[in-house]
Structure formats: C-alpha cells, structure tokens
Amino acid sequence: MGKLTLRFPHRESLWVRLLVVLRQNGRSAEALALYHHIRTRLADELGVDPGPELYRIHAELLAGTSVRVDRPRPGQLVRMRNSRWP
C-alpha cells in the first residue's frame, strides 16, 4: 500500500486505505502523521483540502473510534464517471 501512495500521491482513496490499515494494526500515531503529510501535500501541490472520506478517517483517528472504509456502490461509480467525463 505504501508503494502505491508513493506512485499515486494524489489518490486519496489509497491514503484512506493505508490509514485504516495502520489504525487496525495499532499504529494510530503513524496514521495521524501520514494524514498531516497528505493534507499538506494536497494543499501545497493542488491547493485543495482533503476530501470528506479522508477527513472522516482523520476525525475517527483523533477520537480513537474504529476506522472504516465506505465502499462505493456500482451506481455511484457510474454517476461519478459520467459527471467527470461528459
């Protein structure tokens, strides 16, 4: 997972999964440090804030609650694709 985030550093879905895996393995401090890294990188390189899912994972890490990944439904993917590529 770490290699994929290095290869595709702006793919938030990869970062979300990495943060979840770290949290599930008792490495919350590392997950929080990585969140701050990607937040800074997104801001510096793209001028954007993290998306809602990455933001939610960060909040769950801070709260110490269980971290989960929401999987998109197939119809949801089609709508996203159609809205991005008319």
N, C-alpha and C positions, 0 to 999 in steps of 0.2 A: 504494500500500500504506500509506503514511504517513497518508493521509486516512482510510482505513478504521480504522486503530488509534486515531485521534482520535475517530471516530464511535462505535466499539465498543471502548472501552479495556479491558474485562474479557475479551475474547475472546482467549484465549491462542494459539489456532491462527493468528490473524493476526500476532501478535507473533513467533511461531516463524518464519513465512514471511519476515517483514521481517528478522529477524536472519540468516537463511540468505542472503537476497539481499545484505545488507550484507557478510557474510563473503565471499561469492563475488566481490564487487567490490572486495576488498582493504580493506574498511572495518571491520576487526575491533574496533578501539578504539571506534568508534561503536556497534557491535553490543553490546559489553560495557556501555557506558554506558546504552544503552536497556534492557538486561536488568536492571540495577540500578534503573532508573526503574520498570519494570513490577513488579519484586519488591516494591519499597517501596509502590507504589500498591496492589497486591493486599493486602499486609499492613495498610496503613492503612485502606483502604476496606472490605475484606471480611474481614480477619482470617485470611487463608489464605496459604500458601506457593505458589510456582509449581508447576504440575503436572509430571509426570515428563518429558514431551517438552520443555518449556521448560527444565527443569533439565538435561536431557541436552545440549541445544544449548549451554547455558552452559558445561558441562564441556568440550565439544568446542572451544568458543571459547578457553577457558583453556589447553587442551592444544595448540592450534594444529593440530588434526586437521581433516579435511574434515567439513563440516557437512552433514547430510542431513535430509530430512523424510520420515518414515514416513507413507505414505498408508493410511488405514483401509480394510479390506475391506468390501464391501457388507453382509455378515452382521454384522460388528462394529458397524456403524451401527445396524442394527435392534435389536440387543441393548441398545445404549446408550439408544436412544429408548424401548424398552419398559421399561427399568429406571427411567428418569426419569419417564415418564408412564404409570403403570399403567392 
